[in-house]
Amino acid sequence: MSFETLGLRAELIKAVEGLGFQTPMPIQEKAIPTLLSGKRDFVGLAQTGTGKTGAFGLPLLQQIDASLLAPQGIVICPTRELCLQITDDLKKFARHLSNVSVVAVYGGASISNQTRQLKNGAQIIVATPGRMIDLLERKAVRLSKISYAVLDEADEMLNMGFQEDIDSILSKMPDNRRIWLFSATMPAGVAAIAKNYLSDPIEVTVGAKNHSPANIAHTCYVIQEKDRYECLKRIIDFMPDMFALVFCRTRKETQTVAESLIQDGYQAEAIHGDLSQAQRDYVMRKFRQRTTRILVATDVAARGLDVADITHVIHYKLPDEADIYTHRSGRTARAGKSGDSMVLINKKEMRRISELEKRGNIRFKFGKIPNGNAICERQVFGLVEKIVTADMSHESISAYLPAVYQSLKEFDKEELIRRFISAEFNRVFKDYDNSEDINADMGYHKSEARPKQPKRKTYFKEKNTGRRFDTKSAPPDKNSRKSRYRKGESRLSA
């Protein structure tokens, strides 16, 4: 199927193809034709990173009357980052449409500037709940002309405590407006919103409700509690090209882990609720530019975070709810790509893994934490691979080569290689010299078969004689205890 078959305007198709998209993603294929009709409320359940912005954004843009300079569509989303991301996507989709204005309103920015943009005429508003409430209380915006309201990442907004704000915003809209609700999971709160505000909605599910995407590999590492940080370091070192999000439970833990990683020489930063908006923007800019390779975050701080090509999500500590684990993991494997979700637990937390498997319909592989030799080998050969495949076409390097040759002429090839490797990996070699195995001793490893236990014999004792028989050697007498037991009568104690 192509975008042409979905019923979109030529200008929107041209914009989508200009962005490099040739075929619609599953949620887009199912949602767009329904939303273009504009006749029904809609519930779309799909994981983050599956093309939901296009699924609601393209139909929303097609429904707008460009001649009417009043808000006709509104998108409510949980965080500033997601608000800006959606706005940017909608503007790209609308690049070939005339006189269509999209305005983002969110906290942490000048409300007077946002008010001025709205007064200049905005057909579509993308807003965080708190700032939208502020604008409504100031009477800086009216929602009386709203025809379409989109609730994006509805489950995350409820987790962040925006239930009352959402109720208040929806109550300010006309009764005949259509509501399009998009969510990764369907907890009770989202179901309640659908029941209270949506009228006979069409529901589309891509994947299973509350389930983690199939293109994410889930791995669990079992450690002693004292080795938790050491385990994190080893995982990072074993994967030199990792671009990862590390989740902690508290702001303090997030800051501590990030500071420890920075002190140990890793390209890491922390993001949590204690940061100012300017600090948050600075951290996110470094992460998007990959100046920062490891971002350590709390659940709240990472809500709505949309960064392309995150390779790994590492759960330094497990969340309380399975839905939160699903959201965390969904930060990788976006746009149809594959990714890895890794969990660090101690032996007391083993039962939590079974709960996550059941709730999320996933299967964990129990991995072995690499030892020092494996990490050093991976690091060295990773560098060798980069050297072998390096681009040699840059002519500008030629000007520096004579001086380099002169400085290194006293070393033969073997000595030069030793010095080069030592200079690059002294920290790694020092950290893992004579390092110990930190995998928790579980008697057996869950990735292996569980040892079979010998079957216990069951004995029966005859009341009159006192003789004891196992189930195989009991007497054939039809009145024996064995015979009566097989007929379903009561079992005697051994």
N, C-alpha and C positions, 0 to 999 in steps of 0.2 A: 504494500500500500504506500502511496505517496501523499504529500500534503495537498496536492491538487484534488484528490478524491474526497477530502474531508469537507469541502464546501467553503474554503477560505477565499477571501478577496485576493486578487492578483498582487496587490501591493504588499500584503502580508506574506504571501508565498515568496515573492522576490526577496523580502527581508530575511526570511528564514533560510532560504537557499544561500543568500549572501553570507550568512553566519556559518555555512558549511554543513547544514543539516539537510539530508536528502530524504530520509524516511522518518515518519513519526514514531515516537517511543510508545510502548503499550498503553500507558495512561493517557497519552495524547490521542491515540487512535480511538480509544473508547470514549473519552470525555468530550472532545471537540465537537463532533456532530450533534451530540445531545445539547451542549451548552449554546451552540449557534441557534438552536430553535428558540431559546429564551423563554420557554413555556413552563419549565419545571425547576423546582429546587433540586440540588444535587449534592451528593456525598461521594467524595473520591478518596479511597484509602490506598495509599502507595507510600513506599519508603522515600526518605529524602534522597535527592540526587537522581530521581527517575524521570525528570522532565515535567514536574508539576507546574512550574511557572508558565511554560508554554501551553500546558493543558488548559489553564484558566485565562492566561494573558492574551492569547490570540483571539479567542471568542469575545473577550471583554472589549478589546480594541475594535473589533468588527461591529459591535453593537452600539458604539458611541456615535452620537450626533455631533459632528464637529462644529455645526453652526450654533449650538447651544453652549454658551460660556458659563456653565454651572456644573458642579460635581454630579456625574451620572453613575460612576462606578467607584467603589472603595475597596481596597485590599487591606485587611487587618492582619498583622504579623507580629511575632513576639519580641524581636530585637532590632536594634538600630542597624546591625550588620545585614540582617536579612531584608530589612526595609530598603536599604540602599541597593542591595543586590537585585531585588525585584524591580525597583524603579529603573535601574540600569538596563535590565533585560527588556522591560516594556518599551523603553525609549528606543532600543535597538530594533524591536519588532515594528515600531511605529515610524521608522525613519523615512518610509516612502508615503506616509499618510500626511495630508495637509491639515494644519490647524488643530492637531490633537496635542493636548498638554498633559503631562504626567508630573505630579508634584509629590515629593516625599516629605512627610512630617514625622519627627521623632525627637526624643529627649536628648539633651546634651548639645543642642544647637540653638541658635537664636530663634525664638518664637516670633519675634517681630518680622524677621526676614521671611519666615514661612507664611505668616499671615499676609504679607505683601504679595507673595507668589500666588496664594489662593485667590486674592482679590483680582489679580490680573487675568484670572480665568483658568481653571483646571478642570478638565473633564474626568480625570482619574486621580484619586488620592491614594497613596500608599502610606500607611500610618502604623505606628505602634500604639497600643491601647491608651497608655498614660497620656501621651501628647495629644491624642485625639480628644480625650476628655477635657484637657486644658483648653483646647481651641473651642470646644462646644460651650464650656462655661464662660468663656470670654465673648461668645457669640461671634467669633471670627470665621466661622464656617457654618453653613446650613446643609442638612442632609435631606431636605424635602424633595429634591429631584433625583435622589439615588434610585436607580433601577436594578443595580446588581451589586451585591456585597459578597466579597470573598473572605473567608476565614482560613488563612493559610497557617499550617502547623498548629492546628487547633488544640491538639493534645499538649503541646509544649506551652501554649498560652495558659491553659488551665493549671499545668504544673507550676507555673510562675505566679499564680494567684490572680489572674486577670478575669476571673469569672464575672464579677460585678461590673467591671469596665465594659466587657463585651455585651452584657445584658443592657447596660445603659446606652451604649452606642446603637445597638440594634433597635432599641425602643424609639430612637429619634428618626427612624426611617419610615417611609410610607408603608402601609400594610401590603401593597401589591408588589413590593420589591422581591426580586429573586435572590436566594442565598445559595452560594456555592461553598460548601465546606470541604476542605482538604486536610487530611491528617495522616500520619504514619501509623498510628494505632487508634483503637476505638475504646478508650476507657469509659467508665460510667459517666463522667462529666461531659464528654463529647457527645455521648449518646443522648444525654439530657438536653443539650443545646439543640441537637437535631430534632428531638421530640417536641421541644417547646417552640422553636422558631421556624422550622422547616415544614412545609406542607406537602405531604405525599412525595418525598424526594426520590429521585432515581439514585441508586447506590451502585457504584462501580468499584471493584476491588482488584488491584493488581498485586498478585502474591496472596498470602493468607493474612487475615487480621492478626495484628500484634506479633507477627512473625518476622524474624530477621531475614534479609535478602539471602538468596541461595549462593550468590557470588562472593560471600564473605566466609573465609576460613576461620574457625574458632579454635583457639589453642589455649590450654590451661597449664600453668607451671605451679607445681606444689613445692613450697619452700618452708623453712623455719622462719618464724616472724622476724628474727634478728637479721636475716639475709635478704629481706625484701628489696632494699635499695641496691644491694650488690647484684641481685637478679636483674633489676632494671638496667643497670650498667652493662651487664653481660649481653642482654638481648640487643641493646643499642649497638654495642661494639661488634656483635656477630653479624650485624646487617648495616654495613657502612653507608649504603644508599637510602637508608630509612628516612622518611619524611613523616613524622608521627605526631599524634595527639595523645598525651598522657593524662588520664583522668584521676583526680584525687577527690576525697570526700569533703575536705574543709579548706578554707582559705589559708589557714596557717600551714597545713600540710602541703598545699600547692606551692606556697612560697618557699618552704623549707626544701622540698625536692628540687625545685628549679634552681635555688641558690647552690645546692650541693652539686648539681650537674654543671652549672657554670664554673664553680670552683674547680671541678675535676676536668675542665677543658672542653666541655660540650657546648654546642651552639644551641642554647636553651633559653626560654623565657617563660614567665608565669603570667596567667591572666585570670583574674578573680574580681570579686565585687569591691575590694578595697582600692582598686585602681581608679584614677580619675578618667574622664572620657579622653583627654589628651594622651594619657599614658596608654590607655587601651588601644587607641588608634595607632600609636607608635609601635606597640607590640604586634598588632595585627598586620601592619604594613611590612614589618620585618619578616613575619611568617609567610605572608603571601609572596614576598620577593625571595623567599628561601634563604635569607640571611640567617634566620633562625630555623633550625632543622627539627627541634623538639619543642613543642608548645605544651606546657603543663597547665591544666585548667580544672576549674570546678564545673559541675554540671550546669549551674545557672549561667556562668560566664560564657560557656560554649553553646548555649541555646541559640539556634538560628545561624551559627557560624557556618559559612559556606566557602570552603577553600578547595580548589581543585587538586586532584592527584595526591591526597593524603594516602600513604601506603599502608600505615598501621595505626590502629587504635589500641593503646595499652591501658588496661584497667589496673592502675596501681592498687586501688581498693575497689571492691565491688559496691555497686549502689544497692539501696534497700529494695528497689522495685525492679521487676523484670522489664517493664516498659522503658525505664531509664536506660537499662543495658541496651535495649533495642535502639534507642536514640543515639547513644554513644557510638555504638558499632556502625550506625548508618552514616557516620562522618567519613568513612572510607568506602571504597567500591561504588563511587558515584558515577552517574552517566553510563551505566552498564559495565564499568571496569571492575576488576577483582580487587580484593583487599584482605587484610588480616586483622582479626580482633584477638588480642592476647590478654589473658587474665592471670594475675598473680594472687595466689591464695595460700593460706596455711592449712594444716590438716583439719583444724576445727571447722573450716569453711567448706569442706567437701560437699556437704549436703546442699549448699547453695547452688552448686553446679548442676545437680540433678533437677533442682527447681527451674533453673534457667533453661535447661534442655527441654523440659516438659512445657513450660509456658511459651517459649519462643520457637518450639519445633525445630531445634537445632541439635547438633551433635558435636561435642567437644572432643578434640584430640588432646591427649595428655602428653605434653612435650618434655624433653630432657633439656635442662639448662646447659648450654655448652660449657665445656671446660676451657682452661686457659690455652692449651695447645690448639684447640679447634678455632678459638677466637683469633689468635695470632696468625694462624695459617690463612684464615678467611681475609683478614686485613691485608696481609702481604700480597696474596694472590689477587685481591681486588685492585690493589695499586698496580701490580704488574699488568693486569688486563687493561687498565686505563692507559698505561704507557704504550702498550702494544698497539692499541687502537687510536692513539692520539692523532689529531689532525696536524699534519706537517706542512700545510700549504701556506702558512703565514710567512711572508718574506721579511717582515720587520724583525724577526728573531735573528736573522743573519748578522745584523750589525753587532750583536752582543756575543756571538759565538767565539770569535778569536780570543777575547779576554777570558771567557769561561774555559776554553781549551788550555790556555796558559796557566790558569789557576789549578787545574786538575791534572796537569801533565805528569806529575810525579807518581800518580797512582795507576796501578795496572787495573784491568777490567774487574777482577775479583774483589780487589780492595775497594774500588769505587762503588761496586754494588753493595758491599757490606756497609760502607759508610752511609750510602744513600738510604738503605733500609733502616739502619740504626737511627739516623737523624729523623726519619719520618715516624718511627714506631717506638721510640724509647719509652714513652708513657705507657703504651699498651704492654710492652715487654715487662716493664717494671710492675705494673698492676697485676699481671697474671703469672709472674714467676713463682713457681711452686704453689699455685692456687689450688684450693681444695674443691671437691665436689660439693655443691650446695643443694642438690636435689634432696628433698625430704625422703627419708627412708620409710617406704610404705609397705615393705615386705615383698611387694610385687609392683610392677608399673602398670597402670591401667591401660596403656596402649598395648600391653601384652595380655595374653589370656590369663584369666583368674585361675590360680591353682585349684585343681579339683580336690575336694575333700572326700576321704573314704566314707562309704555309706555305713551308717551305724546299724548294727543288728538290733532288731526289736525282739525282746524275749517275753514269753508268756509262762505263767506259773499255774499249774493245776492245783485246785483247792484241796482235793483229797490227798494227793500223793506228795505235793510240794515240789514235784519235778519241774524244771525250767526247760523251755524249748524256744529256739529261734524260729522265724517264720518258715525256714526251709526244712527244718528237721522235726517239726511238730508231728505228733502221731496221727495216722490217717483216720482214727476213730471219728465218726461223724458227730459224736457228742463231745469231742475234745474242745478245749478252749480255742484252738486255732480254727477249727471248723466253724464254731459259733461266731468268732470274730469276723471271718470271711462272709458270714451271712448278715453282718451288720449289727451284731449284738455288741454289748458294751465291752470295751477293752480293759483287761486287768493290768494292774500296775506290775512293773518288773520287780 
